[in-house]
């Protein structure tokens, strides 16, 4: 199977490789002229257009073919390269497969979308438990609802069906979410260039992906693909990219109530069907803001977003937003600001460029509707952190730890419910810890007055080697591989506020300089290099942290 899945069975691969080589040569030539250009040009700004195709839509009487035709026409009109991922049922319908096979392989890439349908289970001799031939509930529509043996059979059926249509095994694979055994099996058996899954979401669509790498891409752990790997031995050799292009400022806690806490999230993403007042891919002003902020260059390694839409929303719902977006993408590409390319090509570039997960940042210097707000997401192989500011107040809104050995909840468990949850290890969660009138987070207080420290507008500095410095005078925050360092002009307290005990770790041991935590039977924690933990009787959640007398607080993730 490995030989059949190799690049030689893809006629478009070498054409794309040649395109990439020529593009790289042009970039290298430019870089010889000015040293300051090196930093700019190395930070590629990437858009992946990923449209996926279903052939079954039981909820509505929907024309599923027109969206695919119109998406193709738009991409051809603007000269945009991208990816179509086919669900098993779509692979069985010649109306899609013949349409795609007629396209230019240097412009269009094809892969598979792994939501499971009744024709697929029947082909494997597996009983179908869904309400309809396609059912989005976790226990039947996703890989977690099947045994390991069944998961492998379903993968084989999907990949063999694709090969029978296109003549080669797919190199790109996507699903809203998937278990680790499935991805290990596909990587080890067929080889992949890139995989993609859903953005961060809490309860939306009946499943939760929470605390993970926020946007962009990483090398997943073999044990738990929702976690980046920290070691070469545990690292899968294929990058995973987060989909949908989330609003950097508002998506995280969209719908959260100060009194009632975390609710099922709404959606503010590049998806063109979303047109509400808070923004979304169908709102031209929001799209302009998103593209400006997402591709501002303050990204450490590379800028990234996934655009596109599945066909089951119907053409009328997506046409205005998609038409506007694609026109903007074409302008940005013509100006040299972004590169619009297929998902697999980005995956191959990622593998050629990075031996391990690079640190990344997603930076918004403004919000869609409020220039006083800023939000920076920093992620690396060890942790993610979000710093949020409004007016003259800044706080750490989120801090989650990654551990490559944290078990996949469905490794040896078959999901039997309509919902599924993948999460990482929390230290503070500004969404799920908010409630009872308390906004959760880690806030900066003057050590003497105990009042919040007012801050100036954020300044972003790429220090190289995956290090990021954010300055909100008088506060300076520096993030590196597994360390957070915070300095100020005078002593301060990092005050931890929580209003809900949902998603809060248990404190198992604490000294002045260490805090050991437990979450879902996994141990982790924080070790202070500078500063000390305050005494706290509570055994739930971390205590406040005091800087040293010089106004320095530094801790390592354990």
C-alpha positions as CSV (number, residue, x, y, z in Angstrom):
1,X,0.0,0.0,0.0
2,X,2.9,2.4,0.7
3,X,4.1,2.1,-2.8
4,X,0.7,2.7,-4.3
5,X,0.3,5.8,-2.0
6,X,3.6,7.3,-3.1
7,X,4.0,10.6,-5.0
8,X,4.7,8.9,-8.3
9,X,1.0,8.0,-8.5
10,X,0.0,11.6,-8.4
11,X,0.7,13.4,-11.8
12,X,0.1,16.8,-10.2
13,X,2.6,16.4,-7.4
14,X,5.7,17.0,-9.5
15,X,4.1,19.9,-11.3
16,X,3.3,21.5,-7.9
17,X,6.8,20.6,-6.7
18,X,8.3,22.4,-9.7
19,X,6.0,25.4,-9.0
20,X,7.2,25.5,-5.4
21,X,10.9,25.2,-6.4
22,X,10.6,28.1,-8.9
23,X,8.8,30.2,-6.3
24,X,11.5,29.5,-3.7
25,X,14.2,30.4,-6.1
26,X,12.5,33.8,-6.8
27,X,12.2,34.4,-3.1
28,X,15.8,33.6,-2.5
29,X,16.9,36.0,-5.1
30,X,14.9,38.8,-3.5
31,X,16.4,38.0,-0.1
32,X,19.9,38.7,-1.3
33,X,19.1,42.4,-1.7
34,X,18.3,43.4,1.9
35,X,18.7,41.8,5.2
36,X,15.4,43.1,6.6
37,X,13.5,41.4,3.8
38,X,14.7,38.0,5.1
39,X,12.4,38.2,8.1
40,X,9.4,39.3,6.1
41,X,9.8,36.7,3.2
42,X,10.5,33.8,5.5
43,X,7.1,34.3,7.1
44,X,4.9,32.8,4.5
45,X,1.3,33.9,4.6
46,X,-0.9,31.0,3.5
47,X,-4.5,30.5,2.6
48,X,-5.8,26.9,2.0
49,X,-9.1,26.8,0.2
50,X,-10.7,23.5,1.3
51,X,-14.1,22.7,0.0
52,X,-15.5,19.3,1.0
53,X,-18.3,17.4,-0.7
54,X,-21.2,15.4,0.6
55,X,-23.7,13.5,-1.5
56,X,-26.2,12.9,1.2
57,X,-28.1,15.7,3.0
58,X,-31.1,14.2,5.0
59,X,-32.0,17.5,6.8
60,X,-33.2,19.5,3.8
61,X,-34.0,19.1,0.1
62,X,-30.8,20.6,-1.1
63,X,-29.0,21.0,-4.4
64,X,-25.6,19.7,-3.5
65,X,-24.1,19.8,-7.0
66,X,-24.4,23.6,-7.8
67,X,-22.1,24.6,-4.9
68,X,-19.3,22.5,-6.2
69,X,-19.7,23.8,-9.8
70,X,-19.8,27.4,-8.6
71,X,-16.8,26.9,-6.2
72,X,-14.8,25.6,-9.1
73,X,-15.9,28.4,-11.4
74,X,-14.9,31.0,-8.8
75,X,-11.5,29.4,-8.3
76,X,-10.9,29.3,-12.0
77,X,-12.1,32.9,-12.4
78,X,-9.6,34.2,-9.9
79,X,-6.8,31.7,-10.6
80,X,-6.9,30.3,-7.0
81,X,-5.4,26.9,-6.3
82,X,-7.1,24.7,-3.7
83,X,-8.4,21.4,-2.4
84,X,-11.6,19.4,-2.7
85,X,-12.1,16.7,-0.1
86,X,-14.7,14.0,-0.9
87,X,-16.8,12.0,1.5
88,X,-17.3,8.3,0.7
89,X,-20.8,8.9,-0.7
90,X,-19.5,11.7,-3.0
91,X,-16.8,9.3,-4.3
92,X,-19.6,6.9,-5.3
93,X,-21.4,9.6,-7.5
94,X,-19.9,10.2,-11.0
95,X,-21.5,13.6,-11.1
96,X,-18.8,14.8,-8.7
97,X,-15.9,12.5,-9.7
98,X,-16.2,13.2,-13.4
99,X,-16.5,16.9,-12.8
100,X,-13.3,16.9,-10.7
101,X,-11.3,14.6,-12.9
102,X,-11.7,17.1,-15.8
103,X,-10.0,19.8,-13.9
104,X,-6.4,21.1,-14.2
105,X,-4.4,19.0,-11.6
106,X,-1.9,21.9,-11.1
107,X,-4.8,24.0,-9.8
108,X,-7.0,21.5,-8.0
109,X,-6.0,18.9,-5.4
110,X,-8.3,16.1,-4.3
111,X,-8.4,14.2,-1.0
112,X,-10.9,12.6,1.4
113,X,-13.2,13.9,4.0
114,X,-13.9,11.3,6.8
115,X,-17.4,11.6,8.0
116,X,-18.8,8.1,7.9
117,X,-22.0,7.3,5.9
118,X,-24.2,4.2,5.6
119,X,-22.9,3.1,2.1
120,X,-19.4,3.1,3.6
121,X,-20.2,0.9,6.6
122,X,-22.2,-1.4,4.3
123,X,-19.1,-1.8,2.1
124,X,-17.2,-2.9,5.2
125,X,-19.9,-5.2,6.6
126,X,-20.4,-3.0,9.6
127,X,-23.9,-2.3,11.0
128,X,-25.1,1.3,10.5
129,X,-26.5,2.8,13.7
130,X,-27.4,6.3,12.3
131,X,-30.8,7.9,12.0
132,X,-30.2,8.7,8.3
133,X,-27.7,7.5,5.7
134,X,-25.5,10.4,6.9
135,X,-25.8,11.3,10.6
136,X,-23.5,13.9,12.3
137,X,-23.8,12.3,15.7
138,X,-20.4,11.2,17.1
139,X,-21.3,7.5,17.7
140,X,-22.0,6.8,14.0
141,X,-20.7,9.7,11.9
142,X,-17.1,9.8,13.2
143,X,-14.4,7.3,13.7
144,X,-14.6,7.3,17.5
145,X,-17.9,5.4,17.2
146,X,-16.2,2.2,16.0
147,X,-13.7,-0.4,17.2
148,X,-10.1,-0.2,16.1
149,X,-10.6,-3.0,13.6
150,X,-13.7,-1.2,12.2
151,X,-11.8,2.1,12.0
152,X,-9.1,0.4,9.9
153,X,-11.7,-1.2,7.6
154,X,-13.5,2.2,7.1
155,X,-10.1,3.8,6.3
156,X,-9.3,1.1,3.8
157,X,-12.7,1.4,2.1
158,X,-12.4,5.2,1.8
159,X,-8.9,5.1,0.4
160,X,-9.5,2.2,-2.0
161,X,-12.6,4.0,-3.3
162,X,-10.6,7.1,-3.9
163,X,-7.9,5.2,-5.7
164,X,-10.5,3.4,-7.9
165,X,-11.7,6.8,-9.0
166,X,-8.5,8.9,-9.3
167,X,-5.8,6.2,-9.8
168,X,-3.8,7.0,-6.7
169,X,-4.3,7.1,-2.9
170,X,-5.1,10.4,-1.4
171,X,-2.4,12.4,0.3
172,X,-4.7,14.8,2.3
173,X,-7.3,13.8,4.9
174,X,-9.8,15.8,6.8
175,X,-12.6,15.5,9.3
176,X,-14.2,17.7,12.0
177,X,-12.4,15.4,14.4
178,X,-10.8,11.9,14.5
179,X,-9.3,9.5,16.9
180,X,-5.5,8.9,17.2
181,X,-5.6,5.3,16.1
182,X,-7.2,6.3,12.8
183,X,-4.5,8.9,12.0
184,X,-1.7,6.5,13.1
185,X,-3.1,3.8,10.8
186,X,-3.4,6.1,7.8
187,X,0.1,7.6,8.3
188,X,1.8,4.2,8.8
189,X,-0.2,2.4,6.0
190,X,-0.7,5.0,3.3
191,X,1.4,8.1,4.1
192,X,-0.1,11.5,4.1
193,X,1.0,15.1,3.3
194,X,-1.5,16.9,5.5
195,X,-4.5,16.4,7.8
196,X,-7.0,19.0,9.0
197,X,-9.6,19.1,11.7
198,X,-12.0,21.6,13.2
199,X,-11.2,24.8,15.0
200,X,-11.5,25.2,18.7
201,X,-15.1,24.8,19.8
202,X,-17.1,24.2,22.9
203,X,-20.2,22.0,22.4
204,X,-20.9,23.3,18.9
205,X,-22.3,20.6,16.6
206,X,-22.4,18.2,19.6
207,X,-18.6,17.9,20.0
208,X,-15.9,19.8,21.9
209,X,-12.3,20.4,20.8
210,X,-10.8,22.5,23.5
211,X,-7.4,23.7,24.7
212,X,-5.5,22.6,21.6
213,X,-3.1,24.3,19.2
214,X,-4.9,27.5,18.3
215,X,-4.9,27.8,14.5
216,X,-2.0,27.1,12.1
217,X,-0.3,23.7,12.2
218,X,1.7,21.3,14.3
219,X,3.1,17.7,14.3
220,X,0.7,15.6,16.4
221,X,1.5,13.1,19.0
222,X,1.0,9.4,18.1
223,X,-0.7,8.9,21.4
224,X,-3.1,11.8,21.1
225,X,-3.3,13.7,17.9
226,X,-5.0,16.6,19.6
227,X,-1.7,17.3,21.3
228,X,1.5,18.4,19.6
229,X,4.4,15.9,20.1
230,X,7.3,17.1,22.2
231,X,9.7,14.3,21.2
232,X,10.8,12.9,17.8
233,X,9.9,9.3,18.9
234,X,6.3,10.3,19.6
235,X,5.8,12.6,16.6
236,X,3.7,11.7,13.6
237,X,5.4,12.7,10.4
238,X,2.4,14.7,9.0
239,X,1.3,18.2,10.0
240,X,-2.2,18.8,11.3
241,X,-3.9,22.1,10.4
242,X,-6.8,23.7,12.3
243,X,-9.7,24.7,10.0
244,X,-12.1,27.6,9.5
245,X,-10.2,30.8,10.4
246,X,-11.6,31.8,13.8
247,X,-12.0,35.4,14.9
248,X,-8.8,36.0,17.1
249,X,-10.7,38.2,19.6
250,X,-14.2,37.0,19.9
251,X,-14.5,33.4,18.9
252,X,-12.9,32.0,22.1
253,X,-15.7,33.0,24.5
254,X,-18.5,33.9,22.0
255,X,-21.7,33.2,23.8
256,X,-20.1,32.8,27.3
257,X,-22.3,34.4,30.0
258,X,-20.6,36.2,32.9
259,X,-23.3,34.8,35.2
260,X,-24.0,31.4,33.7
261,X,-20.6,30.6,32.4
262,X,-19.6,28.6,29.3
263,X,-22.4,27.9,26.8
264,X,-22.5,26.1,23.5
265,X,-20.5,28.4,21.3
266,X,-21.7,30.4,18.3
267,X,-19.4,30.7,15.3
268,X,-17.4,33.7,14.0
269,X,-15.2,32.3,11.3
270,X,-14.3,32.7,7.6
271,X,-17.1,30.3,6.7
272,X,-19.1,32.5,4.3
273,X,-22.5,31.3,5.6
274,X,-22.0,33.3,8.8
275,X,-23.4,36.8,8.6
276,X,-24.4,37.9,12.1
277,X,-23.6,41.2,13.7
278,X,-20.5,39.9,15.5
279,X,-18.9,39.1,12.2
280,X,-18.2,36.1,10.0
281,X,-17.2,35.1,6.5
282,X,-20.3,36.5,5.0
283,X,-19.7,40.0,6.3
284,X,-17.4,42.0,4.0
285,X,-16.2,44.4,6.7
286,X,-15.3,41.5,9.0
287,X,-13.5,39.7,6.2
288,X,-11.4,42.8,5.5
289,X,-10.6,43.1,9.2
290,X,-9.7,39.4,9.4
291,X,-7.4,39.3,6.4
292,X,-5.7,42.5,7.6
293,X,-5.1,41.2,11.1
294,X,-4.4,37.5,10.3
295,X,-1.8,38.4,7.7
296,X,-0.1,41.3,9.4
297,X,3.2,39.4,9.7
298,X,3.1,39.1,13.5
299,X,3.0,35.3,13.4
300,X,6.5,34.0,14.3
301,X,6.6,31.2,11.8
302,X,3.9,31.6,9.2
303,X,0.5,33.1,8.8
304,X,-2.3,30.6,8.0
305,X,-6.1,30.3,7.5
306,X,-8.4,27.8,5.9
307,X,-11.2,29.1,3.8
308,X,-14.0,27.4,1.8
309,X,-17.3,25.7,2.6
310,X,-18.9,22.3,2.5
311,X,-21.5,21.9,-0.3
312,X,-24.4,21.0,2.1
313,X,-25.1,24.6,3.1
314,X,-26.3,25.3,-0.5
315,X,-25.1,27.8,-3.0
316,X,-27.5,30.6,-2.1
317,X,-26.2,30.7,1.5
318,X,-22.5,30.9,0.6
319,X,-22.3,32.6,-2.7
320,X,-22.1,36.2,-1.6
321,X,-19.5,35.6,1.1
322,X,-17.4,33.2,-1.0
323,X,-17.5,35.5,-4.0
324,X,-16.3,38.4,-1.9
325,X,-13.6,36.4,-0.2
326,X,-12.1,34.9,-3.3
327,X,-11.9,38.3,-5.0
328,X,-10.0,39.5,-1.9
329,X,-7.7,36.5,-1.9
330,X,-6.8,37.1,-5.5
331,X,-5.9,40.7,-4.8
332,X,-3.8,39.7,-1.8
333,X,-2.0,37.1,-3.8
334,X,-1.4,39.5,-6.7
335,X,0.2,41.9,-4.3
336,X,2.5,39.2,-2.9
337,X,0.8,39.4,0.6
338,X,-0.4,35.8,0.6
339,X,-0.1,32.5,-1.2
340,X,-3.2,30.6,-2.0
341,X,-2.4,26.9,-2.4
342,X,-3.7,23.4,-1.8
343,X,-3.6,21.9,1.6
344,X,-1.2,19.1,0.6
345,X,1.3,21.6,-0.8
346,X,1.3,23.4,2.5
347,X,1.8,20.1,4.3
348,X,4.8,19.2,2.1
349,X,6.3,22.7,2.6
350,X,5.8,22.3,6.3
351,X,7.6,19.0,6.4
352,X,10.5,20.4,4.3
353,X,10.8,23.4,6.5
354,X,10.2,22.2,10.1
355,X,11.6,19.1,11.8
356,X,9.5,19.7,14.8
357,X,6.5,21.9,15.6
358,X,7.4,25.6,15.3
359,X,6.1,28.2,17.7
360,X,3.3,30.3,16.2
361,X,1.4,33.4,17.0
362,X,-1.9,34.8,15.8
363,X,-2.1,38.5,16.5
364,X,-5.0,41.0,16.3
365,X,-4.0,44.6,17.0
366,X,-7.7,45.5,16.9
367,X,-11.1,43.8,17.2
368,X,-13.6,43.9,14.3
369,X,-15.6,46.5,16.0
370,X,-13.3,48.0,18.7
371,X,-9.8,49.3,18.1
372,X,-9.0,49.3,21.9
373,X,-9.1,45.5,22.0
374,X,-6.1,43.2,21.2
375,X,-5.6,39.5,21.3
376,X,-2.5,37.4,20.8
377,X,-2.5,33.6,20.7
378,X,1.0,32.0,21.2
379,X,1.3,28.2,20.7
380,X,4.3,25.9,20.7
381,X,4.8,22.2,21.4
382,X,4.5,22.6,25.1
383,X,1.6,25.1,25.8
384,X,-0.7,27.7,24.4
385,X,-1.4,31.1,25.9
386,X,-3.7,33.9,25.1
387,X,-3.2,37.5,26.1
388,X,-6.3,39.8,25.8
389,X,-6.6,43.5,26.3
390,X,-9.4,46.0,26.3
391,X,-8.9,49.7,26.7
392,X,-6.1,50.0,29.3
393,X,-6.6,46.6,30.9
394,X,-4.7,43.4,29.9
395,X,-4.9,39.9,31.3
396,X,-4.0,36.3,30.4
397,X,-7.3,34.8,29.2
398,X,-6.1,31.2,28.6
399,X,-3.2,28.9,29.4
400,X,-3.3,25.2,28.5
401,X,-0.5,22.6,28.7
402,X,0.3,20.0,26.0
403,X,1.5,16.6,27.0
404,X,2.2,14.1,24.2
405,X,1.4,11.1,26.5
406,X,-2.0,12.4,27.6
407,X,-4.3,9.5,26.6
408,X,-6.7,9.8,23.7
409,X,-10.1,9.3,25.4
410,X,-11.2,7.0,22.6
411,X,-8.1,5.0,22.2
412,X,-9.7,1.8,23.5
413,X,-13.2,3.1,24.0
414,X,-16.0,3.2,21.5
415,X,-18.1,6.4,21.7
416,X,-21.8,5.5,22.2
417,X,-23.2,9.0,22.7
418,X,-24.1,11.9,20.4
419,X,-21.2,13.9,21.7
420,X,-17.4,13.6,22.0
421,X,-14.8,15.7,23.8
422,X,-11.1,16.2,23.1
423,X,-9.2,18.5,25.4
424,X,-5.8,19.4,26.8
425,X,-4.5,20.3,30.3
426,X,-5.8,23.5,31.8
427,X,-4.1,26.0,34.0
428,X,-6.6,28.9,33.4
429,X,-9.5,28.9,31.1
430,X,-11.2,32.3,30.6
431,X,-14.2,30.6,28.9
432,X,-15.0,27.6,31.0
433,X,-13.9,29.1,34.3
434,X,-16.1,32.2,33.9
435,X,-19.4,32.3,35.8
436,X,-21.3,33.5,38.8
437,X,-20.4,37.1,37.9
438,X,-16.7,36.5,37.7
439,X,-14.6,36.9,34.5
440,X,-12.0,34.2,34.7
441,X,-8.3,34.8,33.9
442,X,-4.9,35.8,35.3
443,X,-4.9,39.5,36.1
444,X,-2.0,41.9,36.9
445,X,-2.3,43.7,40.2
446,X,-0.1,46.3,41.8
447,X,1.5,44.5,44.8
448,X,1.0,47.4,47.0
449,X,-2.4,48.8,46.1
450,X,-3.9,45.4,44.9
451,X,-5.5,47.3,42.0
452,X,-5.3,46.2,38.3
453,X,-2.3,47.7,36.6
454,X,-3.3,49.9,33.6
455,X,-1.4,49.1,30.5
456,X,-0.5,50.8,27.2
457,X,-1.1,49.5,23.7
458,X,0.4,46.2,22.8
459,X,3.8,45.9,21.0
460,X,4.8,42.7,19.3
461,X,8.4,41.5,18.9
462,X,9.7,38.3,17.3
463,X,12.9,37.5,19.2
464,X,13.7,34.5,17.0
465,X,13.9,30.8,17.8
466,X,10.2,30.7,18.6
467,X,10.4,33.4,21.3
468,X,7.8,36.1,21.5
469,X,7.9,39.3,23.5
470,X,4.7,41.3,24.1
471,X,5.0,44.7,25.7
472,X,2.0,46.4,27.4
473,X,3.9,49.2,29.2
474,X,4.7,48.7,32.1
475,X,4.2,44.9,31.6
476,X,6.5,42.8,29.4
477,X,5.6,39.2,28.7
478,X,8.1,36.8,27.0
479,X,7.1,33.3,25.8
480,X,9.6,30.6,24.8
481,X,9.8,26.8,24.6
482,X,8.3,25.9,28.0
483,X,8.8,29.2,29.9
484,X,6.8,32.3,30.5
485,X,8.6,35.4,31.8
486,X,6.8,38.6,33.0
487,X,8.5,41.8,34.1
488,X,7.3,45.1,35.3
489,X,8.7,48.3,36.8
490,X,7.8,47.3,40.3
491,X,6.4,44.2,42.2
492,X,3.1,42.8,41.0
493,X,0.7,39.9,41.7
494,X,-0.6,37.6,39.0
495,X,-4.1,37.2,40.4
496,X,-6.0,34.0,39.4
497,X,-9.8,34.5,39.1
498,X,-12.3,31.7,38.5
499,X,-16.1,31.7,38.9
500,X,-16.8,28.2,37.8
501,X,-15.0,24.9,38.7
502,X,-15.7,23.4,35.3
503,X,-12.4,22.5,33.6
504,X,-10.2,23.3,36.7
505,X,-7.3,21.1,37.7
506,X,-6.8,19.8,41.2
507,X,-3.8,21.0,43.2
508,X,-1.9,17.9,44.4
509,X,1.1,19.6,46.0
510,X,2.3,23.1,46.4
511,X,5.4,24.9,47.8
512,X,6.4,28.5,47.4
513,X,7.9,27.7,44.0
514,X,6.1,24.7,42.7
515,X,2.4,23.9,42.0
516,X,1.6,20.3,41.0
517,X,-1.7,19.8,39.2
518,X,-3.8,16.8,38.3
519,X,-6.4,16.7,35.5
520,X,-8.1,13.5,34.3
521,X,-5.4,11.4,36.0
522,X,-2.6,13.3,34.3
523,X,0.0,15.2,36.4
524,X,1.6,18.4,35.3
525,X,2.3,21.8,36.8
526,X,4.3,25.0,37.1
527,X,7.8,25.7,38.6
528,X,8.7,29.3,39.5
529,X,12.1,30.5,38.6
530,X,11.4,34.0,39.9
531,X,8.5,34.8,42.2
532,X,6.5,32.7,44.7
533,X,3.0,31.2,45.1
534,X,0.8,32.8,47.7
535,X,-0.6,30.6,50.4
536,X,-4.0,29.2,49.4
537,X,-6.3,26.8,51.2
538,X,-8.2,25.7,48.1
539,X,-7.0,22.5,46.5
540,X,-8.8,23.5,43.2
541,X,-7.0,25.7,40.7
542,X,-3.6,27.4,41.1
543,X,-3.1,30.1,43.7
544,X,-2.1,33.7,43.0
545,X,1.6,34.3,42.1
546,X,3.8,37.2,43.4
547,X,6.7,38.6,41.4
548,X,10.0,39.0,43.1
549,X,11.0,42.4,44.6
550,X,12.4,43.5,41.2
551,X,9.1,43.0,39.5
552,X,10.0,39.7,37.7
553,X,7.9,36.5,37.6
554,X,9.1,33.6,35.6
555,X,7.8,30.0,35.5
556,X,8.3,26.8,33.6
557,X,5.7,24.4,32.5
558,X,6.2,21.0,34.1
